[in-house]
Every structure is written in C-alpha cells, then in structure tokens.
Amino acid sequence: MTDYIALLEQLKKEIREARLRATISANVEMLSLYWRIGKIILDQEKQEGWGQKVVLRLVTDLKAEFPNMKSLSPRNLRYMKSFAAAYPDESILQVTLAKLTWYHHITLLSKVKDPDKRLFYIAETAQQGWSRDVMIMQIESNYSERHANTVSNFGRALPDPLSDLAQQSIKDPYLFDFLTLADGYKERDLENGLVAHITKFLLELGKGFAFVGRQYPIEVSEREFSIDLLFYHLKLRAYLVIELKAVEFEPEFVGKLNFYLSAVDDQLRTEHDNPTIGLLICRKRDKMMAEYALRDVNKPIGISEYRISESLPDDLKSTLPTIEEIEERLEQGESK
C-alpha cells in the first residue's frame, strides 16, 4: 500500500508539472503572436505611413476571418503595437516576460512608463506570483522605490548571493494601511493588529515568509525573553526575527535585536539553515543614525519604517453619525 501511495503522488506531480508546462507554452505562443502582430503593424506604419483607419479596417477584416478571437479589438491592437515597441527583441519573450499573462503586460504598459522599472516589476511579479490586482497595488504603493530604500548590513554580514536575496526580501517603508490604530498606540497594539490581519501582513512582507509565532519565548540564563514576531523564510532558508517599535529608531534597539539573533542561531537554527536575519521595523527612522548603528554589527540586520492609516481626530469623529443614527434614518426613509 505504501508503494501505491508513493506511485500515486509521483503521478500527481507529473500531471501537475505537465499542465504547468502546457500553460506556460500556450502563454508564450500567445504573447509571441501578439508581439508579431504589433511588430508587423509598426513596420508597415513606418514604411507605408499607415494611419488609424487602416488599423480599424484590419480589425474588421481579421474579426470576419476569426470571429471567436476576442482579442482582436482596436484597443488590443494598439497594445500589441506598444508591446512590440517596448520589447524590440522577440527573444525576451522566452524568459521572464512569458511567465506573465497578457493582462499583466497591458497593465504594465499603461502604468509603468520607465523601461527599467517595468522590467523590475515583471521580474518581481514572476517571482512573487502576484495576480494582476496585487501587482497594481504594489505599483501604486511604489514597491520598487521601497525596495531600494532599506538600510541593512547584509552585504557585509551575509555571503553572496544570500546577501542580495536578503536585501531583495525587505523593503522600506512597510505599508500597514490595513491597520487603523488610535493615537498613543503601543507596540503590542501594532503587533495585535498585524497578527489579526496575518494574510495581509504576509502579502506586504512578500513571498517566502512563513509565520512561526508571536511573542516567541527564548530562554537565556534562566531568564525568558519574548521575540515580537518570528518567521522562517523559505528561499533564504533562514529564521527571520522581526522587532516592532511604535517610536522613532534608537541605536540601542539594534543591540537587543542582535541578542535575539544570537539566541535563535544557538537554540533554533540547524545545520541546514542559513544565519538568522533581523528586521527592525520602526515608526520613523533616521537613515544616517541607522547606518552608524549597524556599522560594527556582524549579525545581518535590516532597519525599516512603517506606515499605517491614521485614525480619525476626535473632533471629526463627533460630527459623524453613529450606526444607530444611520439605521434610524434608513428606517424613516423606508416608512415614507
């Protein structure tokens, strides 16, 4: 029976992989077709001086020949032209671009005009497995700029290519806009909110983060300490300790985090794990002060800020109707 179960799992794996290859292959063929259509139209426009009327005529004639091909619209043909113009070398379709759907690509062409930044989002979307809606959210939250802004000592504390992968795995600032906290909130309030919205928190952290626990207990010299949030990163193959600070960054925060990293390395890390990584997320962070604090630290640590939705001021809250008042007005409206 054990042999049968192993055989069944192997066949399931083969079928899934074959389906994935077929899907990717079909997507490559479709993108290649759209690229060639766009390239032919672009070349003819340059050579023959075609205008928009010719493109509209092409749409009509092609639809008559291929009535079930929904992608043959004036708007889509314009995207095909933009697609071919954005990527002059067709061979690029055989790599990362082919992992994204056509709807991803037309969204990128509309929203990201800088070619290098567009290639960045293509690579991140393929790696992170973002849906089109998630990709749009990341573009609108300036994901690329946030990736380039993080202060860390990864280049010195971790070997290549692990240091690059670690740097790519964190960002600054983190956007916790799914939280609304009252003025004067504490670290525990922030932690509670993030754990309560763990799915959204993991989405903001990025692909590869696995949640291990909150207030994770570590015992050193018969004293118990608690790590705010403990994760394991599947690609980095390393534990990741996150400390939250609802205040402005202070250099002494690094010492406490460095202590936690040593304890996790000693008590949790196995021979198969890479060095534990620390991430300090503060309400506000001075870049130069953070760089100074990390200068002589040997454990890998990153320091970032976070942003949340601000709660409504008390004077504004008082002018808003309560739920009871809204329900009463609705009932009055229905009775008229």
Summary of the structure (lengths in Angstrom):
residues: 336
radius of gyration: 26.2
end to end distance: 71.3
largest distance: 83.0
contacts: 917
relative contact order: 0.08
helix: 57%
strand: 18%
